[in-house]
């Protein structure tokens, strides 16, 4: 049985009031791959045992709603956890904050997007030439859309990272880093989240300007017309399609486990 560790990247205080960042991963992974054994750990709740990362087949770093960027002093616990995951030479996945975290740990840089929040769907995502050939993007073609919500973005790729997808809002929407024992795949968008889950975030005051999308986001998972109004291609928000990259990563983890 494949065993995956999810790193919860919100703080315990946020978790206590329902701000659990790893929920989308639990629902998506257990919904599509119910045989997967999933563990959850929170570096913000205390230092994790290094051995924990050797006891699993893959590690996921979730998104996060914290106020600070992944290069801030407050994020030191998360950076440390990712460094240990890389040292254990396990396949690592990162969504949103997880992607930004990897960029910082591996020597790149992050910052707030000059275009503001990208909320609802990341639209008109397009593969690079490398993305068209990489296993992470298997099943993707043309322009596609995936649920997203972010303020920060990767602004400089780490040396040796490979860009797989981009759009007009953020030039780094998907990347991999596969060298020196590090096996990282990640996206700025959220393949683990449904459109309705993103819609639920719009009740927060910081998303006042995006609240007009909430009704369609809450319906888009099952209403093709609502999805179309948001700009999603037909079928883009089905569970199997919006989670494509994450499923490809799980296949990658299973293949490495079996090797």
VMD Tcl script that draws the C-alpha trace (Angstrom):
set ca {
  {0.00 0.00 0.00}
  {1.35 3.42 -0.96}
  {1.86 5.69 2.05}
  {1.78 9.47 1.60}
  {2.55 12.16 4.16}
  {0.68 15.47 3.81}
  {2.30 18.50 5.38}
  {-0.42 20.78 6.73}
  {0.85 24.28 5.97}
  {-1.62 26.35 7.98}
  {-0.93 27.08 11.63}
  {-2.64 25.27 14.52}
  {-4.56 28.47 15.31}
  {-5.97 28.51 11.76}
  {-6.78 24.80 11.94}
  {-8.72 25.36 15.17}
  {-11.20 27.63 13.39}
  {-11.65 25.39 10.36}
  {-8.72 26.61 8.27}
  {-7.34 23.18 7.39}
  {-5.31 23.40 4.19}
  {-4.88 19.66 3.57}
  {-8.59 18.83 3.34}
  {-8.72 18.97 -0.44}
  {-5.89 16.47 -0.71}
  {-7.59 14.08 1.69}
  {-10.86 14.23 -0.24}
  {-9.28 13.95 -3.69}
  {-6.70 11.26 -2.94}
  {-9.04 9.07 -0.91}
  {-11.84 9.63 -3.43}
  {-9.76 8.50 -6.41}
  {-7.17 6.24 -4.77}
  {-8.90 4.90 -1.63}
  {-6.19 2.30 -1.02}
  {-3.62 5.04 -0.33}
  {-2.55 5.36 3.30}
  {-2.45 9.05 4.20}
  {-0.72 10.65 7.19}
  {-0.92 14.33 8.15}
  {1.68 16.33 10.07}
  {1.98 20.01 10.98}
  {5.45 21.62 11.23}
  {3.91 24.78 12.69}
  {2.74 22.61 15.59}
  {6.27 21.46 16.45}
  {9.34 19.98 14.81}
  {8.67 16.74 12.96}
  {10.76 13.60 13.38}
  {13.23 13.31 10.49}
  {12.56 9.57 10.39}
  {8.91 10.24 9.53}
  {9.94 11.25 6.02}
  {11.72 7.90 5.56}
  {8.63 5.95 6.61}
  {6.47 7.14 3.67}
  {6.63 6.79 -0.11}
  {5.87 10.42 -0.97}
  {5.36 13.81 0.67}
  {2.81 16.53 -0.16}
  {3.10 20.16 0.90}
  {-0.31 21.81 0.92}
  {-1.31 25.35 0.10}
  {-1.61 27.85 2.93}
  {-3.60 30.90 4.00}
  {-0.90 32.40 6.21}
  {-0.10 36.10 5.82}
  {3.62 35.59 5.17}
  {5.54 34.44 2.09}
  {7.58 31.24 2.03}
  {10.86 33.20 2.32}
  {9.77 34.93 5.56}
  {11.24 34.06 8.98}
  {7.81 32.78 10.05}
  {8.00 30.03 7.39}
  {11.25 28.55 8.73}
  {9.50 25.44 10.09}
  {8.03 24.63 6.68}
  {11.33 25.22 4.91}
  {13.05 22.89 7.36}
  {10.44 20.17 6.77}
  {10.89 20.40 3.00}
  {14.67 20.24 3.33}
  {14.29 17.00 5.31}
  {11.86 15.61 2.71}
  {14.36 16.35 -0.05}
  {17.21 14.82 1.96}
  {15.12 11.65 2.34}
  {14.96 11.51 -1.48}
  {11.23 10.92 -1.51}
  {9.00 12.24 -4.33}
  {7.60 15.58 -3.16}
  {4.49 17.38 -4.39}
  {3.65 21.04 -3.73}
  {0.48 23.02 -4.51}
  {0.50 26.84 -4.40}
  {2.37 27.62 -1.17}
  {4.08 24.25 -1.59}
  {5.39 25.27 -5.02}
  {6.58 28.62 -3.68}
  {8.22 26.86 -0.74}
  {10.19 24.60 -3.08}
  {11.28 27.57 -5.17}
  {12.75 29.26 -2.08}
  {14.35 26.12 -0.62}
  {15.96 25.31 -3.98}
  {17.33 28.81 -4.54}
  {14.63 30.69 -6.46}
  {12.53 33.61 -5.30}
  {8.88 34.44 -4.66}
  {6.77 37.55 -4.14}
  {3.29 39.00 -4.40}
  {2.04 39.00 -7.98}
  {1.89 42.52 -9.42}
  {-1.40 41.45 -10.99}
  {-2.99 40.81 -7.59}
  {-4.86 37.71 -6.51}
  {-5.61 34.95 -9.01}
  {-8.82 33.50 -7.63}
  {-11.44 31.07 -8.91}
  {-9.84 29.38 -11.88}
  {-6.39 29.70 -13.37}
  {-7.45 30.22 -16.99}
  {-5.71 29.65 -20.31}
  {-2.98 27.54 -18.78}
  {-0.60 26.39 -21.50}
  {2.14 23.78 -21.53}
  {5.72 24.59 -22.39}
  {7.60 22.29 -24.76}
  {9.02 20.51 -21.73}
  {5.55 20.27 -20.22}
  {4.23 18.54 -23.32}
  {6.79 15.77 -22.75}
  {6.76 15.45 -18.97}
  {4.81 12.70 -17.17}
  {3.37 15.21 -14.69}
  {1.30 16.77 -17.48}
  {0.13 13.53 -19.10}
  {-3.48 14.00 -20.20}
  {-3.14 17.77 -20.60}
  {-3.23 19.50 -23.98}
  {-4.18 22.86 -25.41}
  {-5.42 25.56 -23.03}
  {-6.81 24.29 -19.74}
  {-8.22 25.63 -16.46}
  {-7.84 24.45 -12.85}
  {-9.14 25.88 -9.53}
  {-6.74 28.33 -7.94}
  {-6.38 30.94 -5.20}
  {-3.11 32.77 -4.56}
  {-1.43 36.09 -3.89}
  {2.25 35.14 -4.14}
  {3.95 33.48 -7.07}
  {7.35 32.14 -8.09}
  {9.20 35.07 -9.61}
  {12.55 33.40 -10.27}
  {12.94 29.68 -10.92}
  {15.67 27.81 -9.07}
  {18.62 26.96 -11.28}
  {17.92 23.52 -12.71}
  {14.12 23.73 -12.37}
  {12.04 23.02 -15.47}
  {8.98 25.14 -16.27}
  {6.01 23.05 -17.43}
  {3.05 25.46 -17.62}
  {2.25 29.17 -17.52}
  {-0.53 31.68 -18.13}
  {-0.80 35.45 -18.42}
  {-1.23 35.93 -14.68}
  {1.76 33.92 -13.45}
  {4.59 32.72 -15.63}
  {5.36 29.84 -13.26}
  {2.21 27.76 -12.98}
  {3.90 24.35 -12.91}
  {7.49 23.24 -12.47}
  {9.61 20.24 -11.64}
  {13.07 19.92 -10.11}
  {14.73 16.57 -10.66}
  {18.43 16.60 -9.84}
  {20.88 15.94 -6.99}
  {18.46 13.50 -5.35}
  {15.57 15.99 -5.29}
  {12.34 14.79 -6.93}
  {9.86 17.68 -6.81}
  {6.71 18.27 -8.88}
  {4.37 21.18 -8.19}
  {1.76 23.62 -9.42}
  {0.72 27.14 -8.55}
  {-2.91 26.12 -9.10}
  {-4.79 23.60 -6.94}
  {-5.59 20.26 -8.62}
  {-6.66 18.98 -5.20}
  {-9.47 21.55 -4.84}
  {-12.91 21.63 -6.42}
  {-14.35 24.86 -7.76}
  {-16.86 24.91 -4.90}
  {-14.09 24.65 -2.31}
  {-12.44 27.72 -3.82}
  {-15.83 29.43 -3.89}
  {-16.09 28.92 -0.15}
  {-12.93 30.98 0.36}
  {-14.60 34.04 -1.15}
  {-16.44 34.71 2.10}
  {-13.15 36.13 3.40}
  {-12.89 39.89 3.31}
  {-9.69 39.95 1.24}
  {-11.64 38.53 -1.70}
  {-14.32 41.22 -1.80}
  {-13.48 42.07 -5.42}
  {-13.87 38.44 -6.53}
  {-17.13 37.69 -4.73}
  {-19.16 38.10 -7.92}
  {-17.79 34.69 -9.00}
  {-18.96 32.86 -5.91}
  {-22.33 31.65 -7.18}
  {-20.83 30.12 -10.32}
  {-17.90 28.60 -8.42}
  {-20.26 26.92 -5.99}
  {-22.17 25.37 -8.91}
  {-19.44 24.78 -11.49}
  {-18.50 21.25 -10.38}
  {-21.86 19.95 -11.59}
  {-23.22 22.76 -13.80}
  {-21.49 23.04 -17.23}
  {-23.05 26.46 -17.85}
  {-21.62 27.85 -14.62}
  {-18.22 26.38 -15.51}
  {-18.43 27.95 -18.95}
  {-19.25 31.37 -17.50}
  {-16.09 31.11 -15.44}
  {-14.10 30.38 -18.60}
  {-13.48 26.67 -18.09}
  {-13.30 24.40 -21.15}
  {-15.84 21.59 -21.27}
  {-15.10 18.89 -18.70}
  {-12.19 20.79 -17.16}
  {-13.62 20.70 -13.62}
  {-14.46 17.02 -13.40}
  {-12.60 15.35 -10.55}
  {-10.43 13.21 -12.82}
  {-9.46 16.14 -15.07}
  {-8.82 18.93 -12.56}
  {-6.79 16.48 -10.44}
  {-4.78 15.22 -13.43}
  {-1.34 16.36 -12.26}
  {-1.85 15.03 -8.75}
  {-2.95 11.65 -10.07}
  {0.11 11.55 -12.32}
  {2.26 12.28 -9.28}
  {0.66 9.41 -7.34}
  {1.44 7.11 -10.28}
  {5.02 8.37 -10.10}
  {5.19 7.66 -6.36}
  {3.81 4.16 -6.86}
  {6.29 3.44 -9.66}
  {9.24 4.53 -7.53}
  {7.95 2.46 -4.62}
  {7.74 -0.62 -6.83}
  {11.18 -0.11 -8.39}
}
mol new
graphics top color blue
foreach p $ca { graphics top sphere $p radius 0.5 }
foreach p [lrange $ca 0 end-1] q [lrange $ca 1 end] { graphics top cylinder $p $q radius 0.2 }
display resetview
